[in-house]
Amino acid sequence: METSRREHEAIMRDKQISMEKSKDQIRNFMGISQFNEIYKFLTYYRSYNDLDEQQLYDDLKELSGGNKRLLSEFFKLDGIVFQEILQTS
């Protein structure tokens, strides 16, 4: 049982490291200012249980200014924020 617990902790630690690396890559692509703005936006949006996914998509699309690569990075960051919120729940 102890081994299973240690394995679980190692998996969670690896997952956290992987998310942090992904956040760093996204931050490098967006720049610190835009990253912080979008991260706060997503954290705020994802903190509500009655989240309107379509509205979130529309807002991110507008914030990206039609830049598909940037929109893709927004969605990657959204996935990370979603996972972070699940881990803290």
C-alpha positions in Angstrom: 0.0 0.0 0.0 2.9 2.4 0.8 4.4 1.7 -2.6 1.1 2.6 -4.3 1.0 5.9 -2.4 4.6 6.7 -3.3 3.9 5.9 -7.0 0.8 8.1 -6.9 2.8 10.9 -5.4 5.5 10.5 -8.0 2.9 10.5 -10.8 1.4 13.7 -9.4 4.8 15.3 -9.1 5.7 14.4 -12.7 2.3 15.8 -13.9 2.9 19.0 -12.0 6.4 19.4 -13.5 5.0 18.7 -17.0 2.3 21.4 -16.5 4.8 23.9 -15.3 7.0 23.3 -18.3 4.0 23.7 -20.6 3.1 27.0 -18.8 6.7 28.2 -19.3 6.5 27.4 -23.1 3.1 29.2 -23.4 4.4 32.2 -21.3 7.5 32.4 -23.6 5.2 32.4 -26.7 2.7 35.0 -25.3 4.9 37.1 -23.2 4.5 37.7 -19.5 1.9 40.4 -19.7 -0.5 38.6 -22.0 0.1 35.3 -20.3 -0.8 36.8 -16.9 -3.9 38.5 -18.3 -5.2 35.3 -19.9 -4.2 33.1 -16.9 -6.2 35.4 -14.6 -9.1 35.4 -17.0 -9.2 31.6 -17.3 -8.8 31.1 -13.6 -11.7 33.5 -12.9 -13.9 31.9 -15.6 -13.1 28.3 -14.6 -13.9 29.0 -10.9 -17.6 29.1 -11.8 -19.7 25.9 -11.9 -22.2 27.3 -14.4 -19.5 28.1 -16.9 -20.8 28.7 -20.5 -18.2 26.9 -22.6 -19.4 28.6 -25.8 -19.0 32.0 -24.2 -15.5 31.1 -23.0 -14.6 30.0 -26.5 -16.0 33.2 -28.0 -14.2 35.4 -25.5 -10.9 33.6 -26.2 -11.4 33.9 -29.9 -11.9 37.6 -29.5 -8.9 38.0 -27.2 -6.8 36.2 -29.8 -7.7 38.7 -32.5 -8.2 35.9 -34.9 -4.6 34.5 -34.5 -5.1 30.8 -34.7 -1.7 30.0 -33.1 -2.4 32.3 -30.2 -5.9 30.8 -29.8 -4.3 27.4 -29.7 -2.0 28.5 -26.9 -5.0 30.0 -25.0 -6.7 26.6 -25.2 -3.6 24.8 -24.0 -3.5 27.2 -21.0 -7.2 26.6 -20.4 -6.5 22.9 -20.1 -3.8 23.6 -17.6 -5.9 25.9 -15.5 -8.7 23.3 -15.6 -6.3 20.7 -14.2 -5.0 23.0 -11.5 -8.5 23.7 -10.3 -9.4 20.0 -10.3 -6.2 19.3 -8.2 -7.2 21.9 -5.6 -10.8 20.8 -5.3 
